[in-house]
Amino acid sequence: MTSAPVAAERRRVQVRGVVQGVGFRPFVFALARDLELAGWVTNTAEGVLAEVEGGPGAVAAFCRRVAADAPPLAVVEGVEHQVLPAAGGTGFTIRASRGGGAARTLVSPDTATCRDCLAELTDPQDRRHRHPFITCTHCGPRFTIVTGLPYDRANTTMSRFPMCGRCAAEYADPADRRFHAQPVACHDCGPVLRLLVRAVSGISGVSGVEERPEPLAEARRMLGAGRILAVKGLGGYHLACDAGNTAAVAELRRRKARGRKPFALMVRDLAVVEPLVHLGDAERELLTGNRRPIVLLRRRAQGGDQVCAEVAPGSPDLGVMLPYTPLHHLLLGLPGDPPGPSALVMTSGNLSGEPIVTDDREALERLGELADAWLTHDRAIHVPCDDSVLRVVAGEVLPVRRSRGYAPLPLTLPVAVDPVLATGGDLKNAFCLAAGRQAWLSAHIGDMDDLATQSAFERAEAQLEAITGTVPQVLATDRHPGYRSTGWARRNAGGRPVRTVQHHHAHIAAVLAENGADGSRPVLGVAFDGTGFGEDGAVWGGELLLADYDGFRRLAHLAYVPLPGGDATVHLPYRMALAHLHAARLPWDPALPCTTACPDTERAVLARQLERGLNCVPTSSMGRLFDAAASLAGVCHRAEYEAQAAIELEAAAASWAGPLGERWSFAVHPGGDGPDRIDAAPVLAALAAGLRAGTPPALLAARFHDAVAMTVRQICGRAREEHAVDTVALSGGVFANAVLATACLDGLRADGFTVLRHRLVPPNDGGLALGQAVVAARHRSSAQPGGTNPCVWPYPAEC
């Protein structure tokens, strides 16, 4: 007696997440064929949709493995099954993508050249040998070339390049790793590389350049000769020069008006930088992974000569990345190529403060006075995307700038939110779209004081709305009345509510959100940065808050000191040092470096200004205290870029390897009904006394960092006793300082605290929008259309 045949089962399977541009349909095709299932798969605006039919066991295995065995670049966020009547049929096919409907999926971020493509690039027998645009389903451009969804070649900037016969055959072959790889191309049908060289020195614009043959070989020759090139990358142009050529690096610094701000490096391989920096396992993994960010690496005392001192003067770190496009590999040289630079300065193609250049004609105009030549091509960049910057602090990754390789991957929120757009801050701007349990942070936009940056913000915001299908119902922004991001939100509200969020509350909310806190219990939030608009009109920045998503209470802060001249003082740390000495009632000793750094006439005017309180905004900023300490210790008196004084003070502290000897302490004054005040006077007095006694600046810097960390422990310990809270959240740009962050983490954990810190978004204002989004979405009912809303406090506050 024979058993009855098992009835076929059919299911519709919807896969959501980052499942387009990562080889997901070819993967589904191969999986279905392996399980002997019939059906089809297609891209839709919501992700990948498949129907499979076959034995129940095989169908169940398909549904299980479609997420578990997904391609390496995929991020599967959800799989839904629907049982359908069996339809019969044999074979499995990939159907044309379905358009229409609201977009609910994202393509992968841009990804570094994979090993297989790199092997072909270097193989003289391969037809794509030395092809500058080699790619496959596992690597290459994605986010920066997408013009719409579903993710198909027609919806990318590759649409203008029809595939040749051989590429089309690979694209259609299920056994080929370029099966349905949308950017696939070769020498015969892909983009064309060009080198445009200034025809006459000093003349910019199209009429002033001439095209050279053999663009790569000539570009390498020019770099070796000390010239500066604008190189078109995935998300914009870089300015490149030989990192070992002091004159070339200095000239690039002069042309770009860079001051002493460190440049990033691109090196051929790790062997180039191993003599220069300390490399741990976590740093190696970041450098060699498929995202290839810039990684800040702690410098050794001495190193090789392939990177000159002019690259990062005064910095404790070198920012290093490895090649992430075929063009970069070719520019640095393949095995057998003529000798050339093995380390290149690779900095954003812009003037300081402007957005990165992406358009080819604009590159000739805006970079006309910066570059000697342009290594460019005719594949358009649709979305600007700067390089990401990360560092490893206390063994864990800390983003400093989240951009290429990470944007637009969504973050999972611990609480559901209504659709919201948060505009972030004015420095290091990144905005955030959020809906439900997902938040999409934009790539790094830049500083909003430039009209070109504001235009880039607007274009990027419209593009992210389009590819996420998120239509914000409420806008969130900073409380600072002069922020351009705040002005943009009000102008573009269109009758939607605008919710303002206090700057440091947003910082702490961002830490809570990325660490999965549901907001049911408040935390002790330590928010240290340079500038944030306070509820009392002062400039805040050295804050201890009792906070959750719904509100905050200010428990303690650095005692106010006058900020003479406002923003101008940020660039003159010696003024901040003298202001702190004045507030601490300490003399301006002529032997102190900060006193001698201030010209006599300016010092006299400053003294009268401080005595009378003229144009002196009170500030509790920890960032400004670091500036003051840097000048008082003789480390830095004039800042040519943001946080230069703090960076150089950290460098000095990091260089001290001996014992601290004496330890310094801040004074904490109880605030009664208000917040406690953290008084820096004892530390400043000790610093000045140590300097007069001949103590090395490195030891003074180390003692200062130690004193700040000890004060964090002290104020958190007092707050725990009073409020029974044992979780601390650390945020704000000051916590990008590895010396301070490590000391605070170690100390607080030793005291029994659970410490929440940033791992997914930057602690600086680049992560601000995430906190704004979650706070604002919790208070839609209290927001007023087109304006602001009152503070919402679940506990007493001084509002």
C-alpha positions in Angstrom: 0.0 0.0 0.0 1.5 3.3 -1.1 1.3 6.5 1.0 -0.6 9.5 -0.4 1.7 12.2 -1.9 2.3 15.2 0.4 0.3 18.2 -0.7 2.3 21.2 -1.9 2.2 24.3 0.2 2.5 27.9 -1.1 3.5 31.0 0.9 3.9 34.7 0.2 7.0 36.0 2.1 7.6 39.7 2.6 11.1 40.6 3.8 11.7 44.1 5.2 14.9 45.9 6.1 18.1 46.7 4.2 17.4 44.1 1.5 18.0 46.0 -1.8 21.3 46.4 -3.4 22.8 43.6 -1.3 22.2 40.6 -3.6 19.1 39.6 -1.8 17.1 38.5 -4.8 19.9 36.3 -6.1 20.2 34.8 -2.7 16.5 34.1 -2.6 16.7 32.6 -6.1 19.6 30.3 -5.1 17.9 29.3 -1.8 14.6 28.4 -3.6 16.5 26.4 -6.2 18.5 24.6 -3.5 15.2 23.6 -1.7 13.6 22.7 -5.0 10.8 25.3 -4.6 8.8 26.9 -7.4 7.8 30.5 -7.5 9.3 34.0 -7.9 10.9 36.9 -6.2 10.8 40.7 -6.8 11.8 44.0 -5.3 9.0 46.3 -4.1 8.8 49.7 -2.4 8.5 47.8 0.9 11.5 45.4 0.5 11.7 42.0 -1.1 8.5 39.9 -1.9 8.6 36.2 -2.8 6.1 33.4 -3.4 7.4 29.9 -2.9 5.7 26.6 -3.4 6.7 23.0 -2.6 6.8 20.5 0.2 5.8 21.8 3.6 9.3 21.0 5.0 11.1 22.8 2.2 8.8 25.9 2.5 9.3 26.0 6.3 13.1 25.8 5.7 12.9 28.6 3.2 11.0 30.9 5.7 13.6 30.1 8.4 16.7 30.5 6.3 15.6 33.6 4.4 16.6 35.7 7.4 19.2 33.4 9.1 21.3 32.9 5.9 20.9 36.4 4.4 23.7 38.0 2.4 26.4 39.7 4.5 25.3 43.3 3.7 21.6 42.7 4.4 19.9 43.8 7.6 16.6 41.8 7.9 14.2 43.6 10.2 11.1 41.5 9.6 9.8 38.6 7.7 6.0 38.1 7.2 4.4 34.9 5.9 1.0 34.5 4.3 -0.4 31.0 3.3 -1.8 31.0 -0.2 -3.6 28.3 -2.3 -1.2 26.1 -4.2 -0.9 27.3 -7.8 1.3 24.6 -9.4 4.0 25.4 -11.8 7.7 24.6 -11.8 10.9 26.7 -11.7 11.8 29.8 -9.8 12.3 33.3 -11.4 13.3 36.8 -10.6 10.5 39.2 -11.7 10.8 42.8 -12.7 10.6 45.1 -9.7 7.3 46.5 -8.7 7.0 50.3 -8.4 4.4 52.4 -6.6 3.3 52.6 -3.0 5.1 54.2 -0.1 8.8 53.4 0.2 9.5 51.3 3.3 12.9 49.9 2.6 16.5 51.1 2.4 19.4 50.1 0.2 22.7 49.3 1.8 25.2 52.0 2.6 28.2 52.3 0.3 30.6 49.4 0.9 34.3 48.9 0.3 35.6 46.9 -2.6 35.4 43.2 -1.7 38.2 40.6 -1.9 36.8 39.0 -5.0 36.6 42.3 -6.9 40.1 43.3 -5.6 41.5 40.0 -6.9 40.0 40.7 -10.4 41.3 44.3 -10.3 44.9 43.0 -9.8 44.6 40.1 -12.2 46.1 40.9 -15.7 44.1 38.0 -17.2 40.7 39.3 -15.9 38.7 41.5 -18.3 38.1 44.0 -15.4 41.8 44.3 -14.7 42.5 47.8 -13.5 38.8 48.8 -14.0 38.3 51.8 -11.6 34.6 51.0 -11.1 34.7 47.3 -10.5 31.8 46.1 -8.2 29.5 43.2 -7.5 26.5 42.4 -5.3 28.6 42.5 -2.2 30.5 45.8 -2.6 30.5 49.2 -4.2 28.3 52.3 -4.4 24.7 52.0 -3.1 23.2 54.9 -1.1 25.1 57.6 -3.0 23.9 56.6 -6.4 20.2 55.7 -5.6 17.7 58.1 -7.2 14.5 56.1 -6.2 13.1 52.8 -5.1 12.8 49.9 -5.9 16.6 49.6 -6.1 17.1 48.8 -9.8 19.6 50.2 -12.3 17.0 52.5 -13.7 16.7 54.1 -10.3 20.5 54.8 -9.9 23.0 57.1 -11.5 24.2 54.1 -13.5 21.1 54.2 -15.7 22.9 56.2 -18.3 25.4 53.3 -18.9 23.7 50.5 -20.9 25.4 47.2 -20.1 27.5 45.6 -22.8 26.7 42.0 -23.8 29.1 40.4 -21.5 28.0 42.4 -18.5 24.4 41.8 -19.3 25.1 38.0 -19.5 26.7 38.1 -16.0 23.8 40.2 -14.7 21.3 37.6 -15.9 23.2 34.5 -14.8 22.0 33.1 -11.5 25.4 31.4 -11.0 27.3 34.6 -11.4 28.2 36.8 -8.4 27.1 39.8 -10.4 23.6 38.4 -10.9 21.3 41.4 -10.6 24.2 43.6 -9.3 22.8 47.0 -10.3 26.1 49.0 -10.7 27.8 46.3 -12.8 30.0 47.6 -15.6 33.4 47.1 -17.3 35.9 49.0 -19.4 33.6 48.7 -22.4 30.3 50.0 -20.9 31.1 51.7 -17.6 32.0 55.2 -16.5 35.1 56.9 -17.9 37.9 58.3 -15.8 39.3 61.7 -16.8 42.2 63.9 -15.5 41.8 67.6 -15.9 44.8 69.7 -15.2 45.1 73.5 -14.8 46.2 74.9 -18.1 47.4 78.1 -16.6 48.4 78.4 -12.9 45.8 80.4 -10.9 43.0 80.1 -13.5 39.9 78.2 -12.4 36.9 77.1 -14.4 36.4 74.9 -17.4 38.3 77.2 -19.8 41.4 76.9 -17.6 41.9 73.2 -17.7 43.1 70.6 -20.2 42.5 66.9 -20.3 45.5 64.5 -20.0 45.8 61.0 -21.4 46.4 58.0 -19.1 44.7 59.7 -16.2 45.7 57.3 -13.4 49.4 57.1 -14.3 49.5 60.9 -14.7 47.6 61.5 -11.4 50.1 59.2 -9.5 53.0 61.1 -11.1 51.5 64.5 -10.1 51.0 63.3 -6.5 54.5 62.1 -6.3 55.7 65.5 -7.6 53.9 67.3 -4.7 50.8 68.4 -6.5 47.3 68.6 -5.0 44.5 66.7 -6.7 40.7 66.8 -6.4 39.7 63.1 -6.5 36.0 62.1 -7.1 35.0 59.5 -4.5 31.8 57.7 -3.6 30.1 60.6 -1.8 32.0 63.6 -3.0 35.4 65.0 -3.9 38.5 64.6 -1.8 41.6 66.8 -1.9 44.6 64.6 -2.0 48.4 65.1 -1.7 51.4 63.0 -0.7 51.3 62.7 3.1 55.1 62.5 3.3 55.7 65.7 1.4 55.8 68.5 4.0 55.6 71.3 1.4 52.6 69.7 -0.3 50.7 69.2 2.9 51.5 72.8 4.1 50.3 74.2 0.7 47.1 72.2 1.0 46.6 73.5 4.5 47.1 77.1 3.3 44.8 76.8 0.3 42.0 75.2 2.3 42.3 77.7 5.1 42.7 74.7 7.4 44.7 76.2 10.2 46.3 73.5 12.3 43.3 71.1 12.1 44.5 67.5 11.4 44.1 65.9 8.0 42.9 62.4 7.4 45.1 59.8 5.8 44.5 57.1 3.3 47.2 54.5 3.4 48.0 51.6 1.0 47.9 49.0 3.9 48.4 48.7 7.6 52.1 48.3 7.3 52.4 51.9 6.4 51.0 53.2 9.7 52.0 50.5 12.1 55.3 52.3 13.0 53.3 55.5 13.6 50.3 54.5 15.8 49.1 52.0 18.4 46.8 49.4 16.7 44.6 47.1 18.7 42.3 44.4 17.5 39.2 46.6 17.5 41.0 49.3 15.4 42.3 46.7 12.9 38.8 45.3 12.5 37.4 48.8 11.8 40.1 49.7 9.4 39.9 46.4 7.3 36.1 45.9 7.5 33.7 46.6 4.7 32.8 50.1 5.9 36.3 51.6 6.0 35.8 54.7 8.2 38.5 57.0 9.3 39.8 55.6 12.6 41.5 57.9 15.1 44.6 56.1 16.2 46.8 57.1 19.1 50.2 58.2 17.9 53.5 56.6 19.0 56.2 58.9 20.2 58.3 58.2 17.1 57.5 56.7 13.8 58.3 56.4 10.1 58.8 59.2 7.6 56.0 58.3 5.2 53.7 60.8 7.0 55.1 64.2 7.8 54.4 66.2 11.0 52.4 68.8 9.1 49.5 66.2 8.7 48.3 66.5 12.3 50.3 69.0 14.3 49.5 69.0 18.0 47.0 66.1 17.8 47.4 63.0 19.9 45.9 60.9 17.1 46.2 60.2 13.4 43.0 59.8 11.4 43.6 56.8 9.1 41.6 54.9 6.6 42.3 52.2 4.0 41.3 52.4 0.3 37.6 51.7 -0.1 37.0 52.1 -3.9 38.9 50.5 -6.9 40.0 54.0 -7.8 41.7 54.5 -4.4 43.5 51.1 -4.8 44.7 52.2 -8.2 45.8 55.6 -7.0 47.9 54.2 -4.2 49.4 51.6 -6.6 48.9 47.9 -7.4 51.7 45.4 -7.2 54.2 46.1 -10.0 53.2 49.7 -10.4 55.9 52.4 -10.5 56.8 53.8 -7.0 54.4 56.4 -5.7 53.1 57.8 -2.4 51.9 55.0 0.0 50.1 57.5 2.2 47.9 60.3 1.0 46.2 63.1 2.8 42.6 62.6 1.8 40.4 65.5 3.1 36.9 66.6 2.1 36.8 68.6 -1.1 35.6 71.9 0.2 36.7 75.1 1.8 36.6 74.9 5.6 33.0 75.2 6.7 31.4 74.4 3.3 29.7 71.1 2.4 31.6 68.5 0.4 31.5 69.1 -3.4 29.7 66.4 -5.4 28.9 68.0 -8.8 31.6 67.9 -11.5 31.2 71.5 -12.8 30.9 72.8 -9.3 34.2 71.0 -8.5 36.0 72.9 -11.2 34.6 76.2 -9.8 34.6 75.8 -6.0 37.9 73.8 -6.0 39.5 76.0 -8.6 41.9 77.7 -6.2 42.5 74.5 -4.2 43.5 71.8 -6.7 46.1 71.5 -9.4 44.1 68.8 -11.2 40.8 66.9 -11.0 40.7 63.1 -11.2 37.0 62.7 -12.1 34.5 60.5 -13.9 31.0 60.6 -15.4 29.1 58.6 -12.8 27.0 61.1 -10.9 26.8 61.3 -7.1 23.2 61.7 -6.1 23.7 61.9 -2.3 26.6 63.7 -0.7 28.3 61.5 2.0 31.5 62.4 3.9 33.8 59.8 5.4 32.7 58.5 8.8 35.1 59.0 11.7 35.4 56.6 14.7 37.7 55.9 17.6 38.0 53.1 20.1 37.6 54.3 23.8 37.9 51.8 26.6 37.8 48.9 24.2 34.5 50.0 22.5 33.7 51.9 19.3 32.8 55.6 19.7 31.5 57.4 16.5 32.8 60.9 16.1 31.1 61.4 12.7 28.5 58.9 11.3 28.3 59.0 7.6 29.6 56.8 4.7 29.2 53.1 5.5 26.7 53.7 8.2 24.1 56.1 6.8 21.2 55.5 6.1 21.1 52.3 8.2 18.2 52.8 10.7 18.5 52.6 14.4 16.0 50.6 16.4 14.2 52.7 19.0 13.2 51.4 22.4 9.9 53.3 22.3 7.4 53.8 19.4 7.2 57.4 18.1 4.9 59.1 15.7 6.5 60.4 12.4 8.9 63.2 13.4 11.7 65.2 11.8 14.4 66.5 14.1 16.7 69.1 12.6 19.7 68.7 15.0 22.0 71.6 15.9 24.1 74.1 13.9 27.5 72.5 14.3 28.2 69.0 12.9 24.7 68.9 11.7 22.9 65.7 11.1 19.1 65.4 11.1 16.9 62.5 12.0 13.6 61.0 10.7 11.8 58.6 13.0 8.6 56.7 12.8 7.4 53.7 14.8 10.5 52.0 16.2 12.9 53.2 13.5 15.1 56.3 13.4 17.1 57.3 10.3 20.0 59.6 10.9 21.2 61.5 7.9 24.8 61.4 6.8 27.0 64.2 8.2 25.8 67.6 6.8 28.2 70.1 8.3 28.0 73.5 10.0 24.8 75.4 9.2 26.4 78.8 9.1 27.0 78.4 5.3 24.3 78.8 2.7 25.6 75.9 0.7 25.3 73.7 3.8 21.8 74.8 4.4 20.9 73.9 0.8 22.6 70.5 1.2 20.5 69.9 4.4 17.3 70.6 2.4 18.2 68.3 -0.4 19.3 65.5 1.9 16.1 65.8 4.0 13.9 65.6 1.0 15.8 62.5 -0.3 15.6 60.7 3.0 11.9 61.3 3.3 11.5 59.9 -0.2 13.5 56.6 0.4 12.0 56.0 3.8 8.4 56.9 3.0 8.3 58.9 6.3 6.1 62.0 6.3 6.8 63.9 9.5 3.8 65.0 11.5 5.8 67.0 14.0 9.2 68.8 13.8 11.8 69.0 16.6 14.6 71.4 17.0 17.0 73.1 19.5 15.8 75.8 21.8 18.5 78.2 20.7 16.6 81.1 19.1 19.5 81.9 16.7 20.2 78.4 15.4 19.7 78.2 11.6 18.4 74.6 12.0 15.7 76.0 14.3 14.8 78.7 11.8 14.6 76.1 9.1 12.1 74.0 11.2 9.9 77.0 11.8 9.9 78.2 8.2 9.1 74.7 6.9 6.6 73.6 9.5 3.7 74.1 7.2 1.2 74.1 10.1 2.8 71.1 11.8 3.7 71.4 15.4 7.3 72.4 16.2 8.7 71.1 19.5 11.8 72.6 20.9 14.1 70.5 23.0 16.8 71.8 25.4 20.2 71.0 24.0 21.6 68.9 26.9 18.4 67.1 27.5 18.6 66.0 23.8 22.1 64.8 24.3 21.1 62.5 27.2 17.9 61.3 25.4 20.1 60.3 22.5 22.2 58.1 24.8 19.1 56.6 26.3 17.6 55.8 22.9 20.6 54.1 21.4 21.1 52.0 24.6 17.5 50.7 24.5 16.2 52.5 27.6 12.4 52.8 27.6 12.4 55.9 29.7 10.5 54.4 32.6 13.2 55.4 35.0 15.3 58.6 35.0 19.1 58.5 34.8 21.9 60.8 35.9 22.9 62.5 32.7 26.4 64.1 32.5 26.3 66.4 29.5 29.7 68.1 28.9 30.1 70.2 25.7 31.1 73.6 24.5 27.8 75.4 23.9 24.1 74.8 24.6 21.3 77.3 25.1 20.2 77.1 28.8 16.7 77.6 30.2 17.9 80.7 32.0 19.5 82.3 28.9 23.0 81.3 29.9 25.4 79.2 27.9 25.3 75.7 29.4 27.8 72.9 28.9 28.9 71.4 32.2 25.7 69.8 33.4 24.4 67.0 35.7 20.8 66.3 34.9 18.2 63.9 36.3 16.5 63.1 33.0 14.3 60.8 31.1 12.5 61.3 27.7 9.8 63.4 29.3 11.9 66.0 31.0 14.9 66.8 33.1 16.0 68.5 36.3 19.3 70.3 36.6 21.1 68.8 39.6 24.5 70.4 39.3 26.5 72.5 36.9 29.9 74.2 36.6 29.7 77.6 38.3 29.0 80.4 35.8 31.9 82.4 34.5 31.7 85.3 32.1 32.2 84.6 28.4 33.7 87.9 27.3 32.9 88.7 23.7 30.8 85.6 23.1 31.8 83.4 20.2 35.0 85.3 19.6 36.4 83.9 22.9 36.1 80.4 21.5 39.0 81.1 19.2 41.2 82.7 21.9 41.6 80.3 24.8 43.8 82.8 26.6 40.7 85.1 27.0 38.8 82.2 28.5 41.7 81.5 30.9 41.8 85.1 32.1 38.0 85.1 32.5 38.2 81.9 34.6 41.0 83.4 36.7 38.9 86.6 37.2 35.8 84.6 38.3 38.0 82.6 40.7 39.5 85.8 42.1 43.0 84.7 41.1 45.5 87.2 39.9 46.6 87.6 36.3 50.2 86.8 37.2 52.5 88.1 34.4 54.4 84.8 34.7 51.4 82.8 33.5 51.4 81.8 29.8 47.8 82.9 29.3 48.7 86.4 30.6 51.7 86.8 28.3 49.7 85.5 25.4 47.2 88.3 25.7 48.5 91.6 24.2 48.7 94.4 26.8 46.1 96.7 25.3 43.7 93.8 24.9 44.3 92.7 28.5 43.4 96.2 29.7 40.2 96.2 27.8 39.3 92.7 28.9 39.8 93.6 32.5 37.4 96.5 32.3 34.9 94.3 30.3 35.0 91.7 33.0 34.7 94.2 35.9 31.7 95.9 34.4 30.1 92.7 32.9 30.0 94.3 29.4 29.1 91.8 26.6 29.7 88.9 29.0 27.3 86.1 28.7 27.5 83.7 31.7 28.6 80.1 30.8 28.8 76.8 32.6 30.6 75.2 29.6 33.0 72.4 30.3 34.4 72.9 26.8 35.4 76.4 27.7 37.0 75.2 30.9 39.2 72.9 28.9 40.1 75.9 26.7 41.1 77.8 29.8 43.1 75.0 31.2 44.9 74.5 27.9 46.0 78.1 27.8 46.8 78.3 31.5 49.1 75.3 31.2 50.8 76.9 28.2 49.5 74.2 25.7 47.3 76.3 23.3 46.5 80.0 23.3 44.8 80.4 19.9 42.4 77.9 18.4 42.4 77.7 14.6 39.7 75.0 14.5 36.9 73.8 16.8 38.2 72.1 20.0 41.8 72.6 19.1 42.8 73.6 22.7 41.0 70.6 24.2 42.6 68.2 21.7 46.1 69.5 22.4 45.4 69.4 26.1 44.3 65.8 25.7 47.5 65.1 23.7 49.6 66.5 26.6 47.7 64.4 29.1 48.1 61.3 27.0 51.8 61.8 26.8 52.3 61.6 30.6 53.2 58.1 31.6 54.4 58.7 35.2 52.5 58.9 38.5 50.2 61.9 39.1 51.5 62.7 42.5 49.1 65.1 44.0 45.5 65.1 42.9 43.3 68.1 42.5 39.7 68.6 43.5 36.9 70.9 42.4 34.8 72.4 45.1 31.0 71.5 45.1 28.8 74.1 46.7 25.2 72.9 47.7 22.5 74.8 45.8 19.7 74.6 48.3 16.5 74.6 46.3 18.6 75.0 43.1 21.4 73.0 41.5 24.7 72.5 43.1 27.6 74.6 41.8 30.9 73.0 40.7 33.6 75.5 41.4 36.8 75.2 39.3 38.8 77.8 41.4 40.8 75.2 43.4 41.9 73.4 40.3 42.8 76.6 38.5 44.8 77.7 41.5 46.6 74.4 41.7 47.3 74.5 37.9 48.8 78.0 38.2 50.9 77.1 41.2 52.2 73.9 39.5 53.2 76.0 36.5 55.1 78.5 38.6 56.8 75.6 40.3 58.1 74.2 37.0 55.7 71.2 36.7 55.7 69.8 33.2 52.6 70.8 31.1 51.9 67.1 30.4 51.6 66.4 34.1 49.4 69.5 34.6 47.2 68.3 31.8 47.0 64.8 33.3 46.1 66.1 36.7 43.4 68.3 35.2 41.8 65.4 33.4 41.9 63.4 36.6 40.3 66.2 38.5 37.4 66.4 36.1 36.8 62.6 36.2 37.0 62.6 40.0 34.4 65.4 40.1 32.1 63.4 37.8 32.3 60.5 40.3 31.7 62.9 43.2 28.6 64.6 41.9 27.1 61.3 40.6 27.7 59.7 44.0 25.9 62.6 45.8 23.0 62.4 43.4 22.7 58.7 43.8 22.3 59.1 47.6 19.6 61.8 47.1 17.6 60.4 44.2 18.3 56.6 44.4 19.4 56.5 40.7 22.3 54.2 39.8 22.5 54.7 36.1 24.7 57.4 34.5 24.5 58.5 30.9 27.6 60.3 29.4 27.1 62.6 26.4 28.3 65.8 24.8 31.4 66.6 22.6 33.8 66.7 25.5 33.3 62.9 25.9 35.0 62.4 22.5 38.1 62.9 24.6 39.5 59.4 25.1 41.5 60.2 28.3 38.5 61.8 30.0 36.0 59.3 28.8 38.1 56.3 29.9 38.7 57.8 33.3 35.0 58.5 33.9 33.9 55.1 32.7 36.5 53.3 34.9 35.7 55.4 37.9 31.9 55.2 37.7 31.9 51.5 37.1 34.2 51.0 40.1 31.6 53.0 42.1 28.9 50.5 41.1 27.1 52.6 38.5 25.7 51.3 35.3 27.1 53.6 32.6 25.4 54.3 29.3 27.6 55.7 26.6 27.5 56.3 22.8 28.4 53.4 20.5 26.0 54.1 17.5 25.8 57.9 17.2 28.4 60.6 18.1 28.4 62.2 21.5 28.8 65.6 19.9 26.0 67.5 18.1 26.1 64.9 15.3 23.9 62.7 17.6 21.7 65.5 18.9 18.8 64.9 16.5 18.2 61.4 17.7 17.5 62.7 21.2 15.4 65.6 19.8 13.3 63.1 17.9 12.4 60.8 20.8 11.7 63.7 23.2 9.6 65.6 20.7 7.6 62.6 19.6 6.6 61.9 23.3 5.1 65.4 23.5 3.1 65.9 20.4 0.0 66.7 22.4 1.6 69.6 24.1 3.3 71.2 21.1 1.8 74.3 19.5 1.5 74.5 15.6 4.3 76.4 14.0 5.8 77.6 17.3 7.2 76.3 20.6 5.7 74.6 23.6 6.3 75.1 27.3 8.6 72.8 29.2 7.1 69.5 30.4 8.6 68.5 33.8 7.7 65.3 35.6 9.7 66.6 38.6 10.7 70.0 40.0 12.8 72.1 37.8 14.1 75.7 37.5 12.5 76.6 34.2 
